[in-house]
């Protein structure tokens, strides 16, 4: 465990029902590189605010470096890489 602080970010994506949550998680892990310490699925939602045939999957991402405190810019870039990777791989949209 690192003695340096972590940054937790929650991201929710609208994905097609056929896209497994595990596939989205694997994409997040790959895109987050070595700065991504953990990924946890914490919510799956189907309902009024989500189009038919889709669902919202929400993940908590923990970014942390073993040797330093991450800058806001580093965390922001890692976050954007994750969003872009999930959008490209699964046709997902970031849920506002």
N, C-alpha and C positions, 0 to 999 in steps of 0.2 A: 504494500500500500504506500502510495506517495505521501510525503509530508506536505506537499503543495496542494492548494485548494483546487477543487473541481468546479466546473460550470455545468449546471443542469439546464437543458432546454427541452421543452415539450413541442412536438410537431404532430399535427393531425393531417392525414391525407385522405382524400376521397378516391377510392379504388373500385374497380369492378368486382362484383361478388366472386368471380372466378379466380381472383388473385389471392393466393394464400398469404396470410399474415406473416408466416415464416419466410416467405420469399422477399417481402418488403424488409423485414429485419435483416436478412442476409445482405441485401443491397445497401442498407444503412451501414452495416458493419464494414463492408468493403470500401465504401466511400469515405468513411470517417477516419481512415488510416490509423496510425498508431496513437493518435490523440483521443480516439473514442474508447473510453474505458469501459462503458457499459451501455446496453440498449435494453429497454424493458417496454413491452406492450402493456398499456394500462387501461385502454378503453376501446371497445368496438361498438359503434352506434349505427343503427338503421332507423330512419324515421323521417319526420316531416322536412327537415332541413337538408336531407340527402336524397338525390335523385333515385328513382326506382332502378334496380339492377346494380346499385353501388352500395358501399358502406364506408363509414369513416373508421379508420384505424389510427389510434394515437399512441405515440411512443415517447418515452423519456430517454433522452440521450445525455450521457455524462461524459464530458470532455475533461481530460486531465493529462498533464505531462509529468513524468517521473522526476524531472530534473529542474523544473522551473514553474512559475506561475504563468499561465497562458494570458496573452493579451486579448483585449476585446476583438481586435482585428483577426487574430488567429481563430478564435471561436466563431466569429462571424463567417469567415471563409470556409471553415469546416462545416458549419451549418448549411451554407449555400451549396457546397459540394453534395451533401446528403440530399437536399431537396432536389437538386438537378438530377442526381442519379436515380432517385425513385421516380421522378417524372418521366425520364427517358426509358427506364427499364420496364415500368408498369403502367404508363399512361396516367399516372396519378396527378391529382391537383392538390396543392396545399390548401387546407381548409382554413378559412378566415375566422 
